[in-house]
Amino acid sequence: MGQHVIKMPDVGEGVAEAELVEWLVEIGANVREDEVLASVMTDKATVEIPSPVEGKVTWQGGAIGDVLAVGSPLIKLEVDGAGNVKPGEDPAEAKDAAPQAEPKKAVAPAPVAAKSEPAPKQVDKPKTNGANGHAASMPTGAPRGEGEKPLASPAVRKRARDAGADLRRVHGTGPAGRISHEDLDAYFETGDNGVASRGAGYVRNTSVTDVKVIGLRRKIAEKMEAAHARIVPITYVDEIDVTALEDLRKELNETRKGDRPKLTILPFLMRAMVKAIAEQPHLNSIFDDEAGIVRQHGGCHIGVAAQTPNGLMVPVVRHAEARDIWDCASEVARVSAAAKDGKASRDELSGSTITITSLGAMGGIVTTPVINHPEVAIIGVNKMQTLPRWNGQEFRPRKVMNLSSSFDHRVVDGWDAAVFVQKIKSLLETPAMIFIED
């Protein structure tokens, strides 16, 4: 028997280190070739680390949340044969005896059950009970044997961990017993003993769960902390009458050509922002407050805050000034899908000069958006409502929504912020003006 050390691989994109966000094998577990050992995070991408050899796990090189340098020992396996570590040798000096398997990028990676099994389809969002095809009385299944690790994606494991659920007791309906979000729904519905718990009455819950802030959530926290510590924000809110815009949008969608995307309100807002920025270019800037320099960009690179299964990401539509309505719509859909699927590149998640944030139908009537540091402006879209509005003679139903926009008051005066939003308002309320070239 020998020892084989697997090192933190070069996951690409020029990174020198990665954060360990999940172990998918335990010490003492037997692993197969190509089985996923761990998940690591670089910037906003999660990468799976598979095993290039078969063996038994004897050592792990870090705890969840640790940041490991590329090339440092990640995990040690006991293998048949000589392995790649000589007796008394530093594991960091180990030579790979077999080619290192390529790391795989994914937001919610699933461990590989066997080399010949196809990867199951990822479930991005849990579904509600009654709509997921599971009966409420589904058995929870007997505990798995000692050392037998349940198969589940990191997203399912995190959800179970946060809820205090033991995955060994959850009945998995996927390939090789893989546990899905629907399986967790069924487990929560029936309870630990397989007996429906809805009629059990009120029971005290005295549990306290410590959840370590790691991975994307830690990066989001660091970003928000930097914004709060450095930026002095001013938020400006105004109501927009989007009745005419909605009529135009509906007409364009109904008469669109087959290769054109369906339009949401975002492409119109992006084109309105481009026109407003042409009159106030300093709103399309990055503030390097340490150097005391505002870098005003000619290109309008609009970040679009998107909620993903793992947290908030901001994919970027580059050069919106050079895109028409339909091109903006296509690019928003493309980069947003890439972010949600974990396939967005570093370039697609960085380099924005101004940001849009929207909670869609859940957007409330007013929000206070946090500026995407080091930008100086963010435009927040609130929910649309049909409300009575006075036209001078009578009340008429109108489709209205608020724009809640925040600005870095260190470099943007309140007057400039108001002028910027009023320009966007005028364009959205008279949407034909968006299509007129100045």
N, C-alpha and C positions, 0 to 999 in steps of 0.2 A: 504493500500500500504506500502511496505517496501523497504529498500535499500540493494542491494546485491553487495558486492565488490569482484571483481575478481583480484587475485594477479598474479604477474609475476611467472609462474610455473617453477619448476626445469626441464629444457629442456634436462637434461642428460649431459653426457660427462664431468661431474665434474665441470661445469662452475658456477661461482657465480654471474654473471651479463650478461646482453645482451643489445645490442643496438636496439632501436626502429627505424625501417626503414620504416614502413608504417602503417597508420591507415586506416582500411577498413570500418569503421563506423564513423558517425559524432555525435556530441552531439545533442540530440533530436530525433535520429533515433530509430525506433523499431527493435529489433533484435530477431531472432529465436534461439532456442536451436541448438547448433552445427554450427551456422553461424560464419564464421571467423571474428574476431574483429580486429586483428592487426598482423603484421609480425615483428619478431625480428631476429637479427643476432648474432650468436656466432661464433667467428673465421670466417670460410668461409662457414657456413651453414645457410640458412634462414629457420625459423620455423614459422608456422602458429599457432596462439592462438585462439581456438574456444571458444564460449560461452557455459557454462554448463546449462544455464537457459534462459528463455525468459524474455524480459524486454525492458525498454526504457533507452537509454544512457543519463546519467545526468552529468557525469564528466569523464575526461581523465587524466591519471597520468603522462603525459609527452608529449613533442613535438618530431617531427621527428629528429633523431640524438641524442636524450638523451640516456644515458646508465643507465639502471634500474637494481637494485639488485634483485636477486631471493627472492621472498616473499614480495616484496614491492607492494603497491596497483597499479594496472594497469588501471582499469576502474571501474566505478560505474554504476549500473543499478537500475532503479525503477521497482520493481517487485510486482506481486500479492502476498499477504501473508506477513509474518513477515520479510523475507529477512535474511541476516546474520549479519547485523549491528544494534546494539541497539542504541536508541537515546543517543547522547552525547558520543558514543564510538569512539575511534580512529579507522579509517578504517583498519589500519595495524593489529589490534587485531581481525578483523572479522574472524569468523569461517565459513568454507564452509558448506552450507546447503545441497549441492548436490555434488556428486563426480566430481572432476575437470576433464574436458575432456582432453584427451591426446594431447599434441602438436604434430603437423605434420611437418616433415622436407620437404622442397621443395625450389628450386631455384626461380621458378616463380609461387607461389601459386595462386589459383583462389578462390574467395569467394564462399561458398556453397549457391546456390540459394534456395534449399529446401532439407530436409533430405532425401526425396525419389528420388531425381534426381541424376543420375550418374555424376561424375566429367567429364567435357569435356576433350578431348585430348589436352595436352599442345602443343602450337606452338612455337618451339624454335627460328625460324628465320622468319622474315617477308618476304613475297614473293613479286615479282615485279608486278605492274599492268599489266593486260593482261594475266597473268598466274595464277591468283588466283580465277577465276571463277566469278568475279564480273564485271558487266557492268559499264562503266565509268559514266553512267547517273543514278546510284542508288541513290534514295532519301536519304537525310541525316537524316530524321526523326524529329519530333517536339520535343522541349525541354521537358524533363521529369518534373513531378510535384515537388513542393517544398518538400524537404526531401526524395525524391525518388532517391536512389543512383544507378547509372549505374553499371551493373555487368561487371567486367573486371579483368584480372589478374594484379598483380603488374607491370609486364613488359609492358603490354599495357598502364597502367596508367602512368608509367614513360615516355613512348614514347609520349603520348598525352600531358603530362605536359611540357616536353621539347620543344614540338612544339607549345605550347600555345593553344591547342585544347580543347574545352569544350566537355567532353564525354557525357553530357546530350543531345547534338545535333547529336550524332553519332548513326546511325541505327545499332543495334546489330542483327546478324543473328544466333547466337548460342542459346542453350537452355535458356529459360526464358529471351531472349533478350541479352544474354551475348555478349560483344563486343570483337572481335578478331583482330589480326594484319591485316587480310584481310579487315575487316570492316573499320579500320583506313585508309588503302590504298585507299579504295573507297571514303572515306570522303575527303581525301587530293586531290584526283583526281577531284572531283566535286566542291570542295569549300564549304563555309559555306551556300550559298544560293541554293545549288544543281545545279548550272550552271557551265558547264565545263570552267576552267579558263586558259587553255593553250593559247588561243588566246587573252588574255586580255592585252598583252603587258607588258612592264617593269614597275614595281611599286616599289616605295621606301618602304623599310621595316625598320622602325626606332625603332622596339621593342628591348628591353633588358630584358633578362630572367636571374634571379638569381637562380642558381641550387646549392643547398646545397650539399656538398661532404659528403655522408653518406655511411654506409654499407660497402659492398665489395670495392667500389671505394675508400673510406677513408682508408681502410686497405691496399690496393695496394699503395696508396699515401704514407702512413707511411713506408711501406716496401721499396719503392724506395728512400724515403728521408734518411732512415737509411743507405742504400747501398751507396748513394752519399756522405753522411757525413763521413762515416767510411772507405770506401774502396778506395784505390789508384789503379785504373785499368790500365791494359795494354791489348790492343786488337791486336790479331795476325790473319791475313787473308791469306789463301792459297787456290789455285785452286786444285780441285780433279777431275781426269778423272774417271768417274764412268761408262764408256761404258761396261767394263767387268762385273761390278757389276749389271748393269741393265739387261744384257743378262742372268746372272745367276738367278737374281730375277724372271725374266719372265719365265725361264725354271722351277724353283721350284714351281711357282704358277700354271703353266699349268699341272704339274705332281703331285701336292700335293694330299695327301689322304683326304678323305672327312671330317675328324675331325680336320684337320690342318687349321689354319687361313691363310688368304691371307697376304702375306708379303709386307710391305712398306720398305722404306730405313731405318727407325728408328731402327728396330731390328739388322740390320747389323752394324749400327753405335754404338749401345749399346754394342754389343759383341766386336767391335774394341776398344771401350773405356775401357772395362774390361781388355783386353790384354795390352793396353797401361798403365793402372793404375798398373798392376802387376809389371811393370818396374819402375814406378814412383808413388809409393803409397802415397806420400805426396800431390798429386793433389786431392786425395779423402779424403778431410779433412774439418773440421769445425774450424774456427779461433775464439777463444774466446779472443778478443782483450782486454777486460777489465782485464782478468786474465793473459793475456800474454801467452796463451797456444794454440797450434795447436793440435787439437784432430784428429789423423789419424785413419780412420776407415778401418777395414778389410773387412767388407761387403760393396758392391758397391750398394748404394741405389740411383737410378737415377730418378731425378725429370723430368717430361716432361711438359713443359709449354703448357697449353691448353686454347684456347679462348672459353669462355662459354657465354650464353646469358646475364649473369650478370657481366662479366669481366674476367680478367686473373686469372687462378688457376694453381697450380702446383701439380697434382697427382703424386704419387711416385711408381715406380717399385722397390720393395725391393729385395735385394740379386740377382742382375742381374748376378753376378759371378756364380750363381748356376743354371742359366737358359740357355737353348739352344735358337736358333733363333726363333723357333715357340712358345716356352713358353714366350719369351720376347714379341713377337707380340700379343699373347693372353692377356697378362697382361697389356700391353699398351692400348689395345682396351677396356679392362674391366675398368680400373681405370679412363681413359679419359671419357668413357660413364657415369660412376658414377658421375664424377665432373660436366659434362654438365647437367645431370638430377637432380643435387642437392642431390644425395644419397650417396656421398662419406663420409666416416667416418673421424674422426680426424686423425687416423693413416694413412689413405690413402692420406692425404693432408699435411703430415709433416714428418720430419725425413730424407729428402734427403741429400746426401753428395756431389752430383755433378748434374748439370742440363743440359738438352738439350732444346733449344728453336728453333722453326721452324715456319715460316709463310707460308709454303707450296709453291704453285705456285706464291704467292704474295711476296715471300721472298726477292726480290731485288737481286742485285749482291754483296752488302756489307752491313752489319749491325754492330752496336756496342752494343752487348748484355750487359744488366745490370746484374751483378752477383747477384745471389740469396743469399743475406746475411743470415747467416754468412759463406756460402761456399766460396771456393777460386777459383773456375773455372766454366765456363759455355761454352757450345759448341753451336754455332749458325749455323743452316743449311739454306743456301740461295737457290734460285731457280735453277733448272736444265735447261741447255740450250744445244742445238746442235750447235757447233761452229767449224770452220776450225782450225786444229792444225797441225803444221809441225812435221813430223816424221823423218826428216833427209834427206828425198828424195822428199817428196811431201806433200801437204796439204790434210788432210783427215778429214771428219766430225767425231767429237767426242762428246760424252755427258759429259759435265763438270758442276761442281757447285763449289761454294766457301764455305769453312767453315770459319765463323767469330767467333773467340773464345776470351773471355775475362778472365783475371786472376788477382787475388789480388797481386799486385806488392810488397806488404809489405812482403809476404811470398813466392812468386813464382818469380824467376828471369826470364828475357826475354829468356835466353838460354833454361831453363827448359820448358818454354811454347812452344818454337819452336820445341824442341825434342818431346814433347807430341803430338803436332799436326802432325808432320812428321810421327810419328809412326802410328797414325790413318790413315793418307793419304796412307801410304804404304799398309796397310791392306785393305782399301777400293778399292785401285787400283789393288790389287791382292787378290780378295775376297776368293779364295780357302784357303788362309792362315788363315782366320778367323776360319775355321773348324778344323784346326790342333791343337791338344792339345800339349802344351809345356811339 
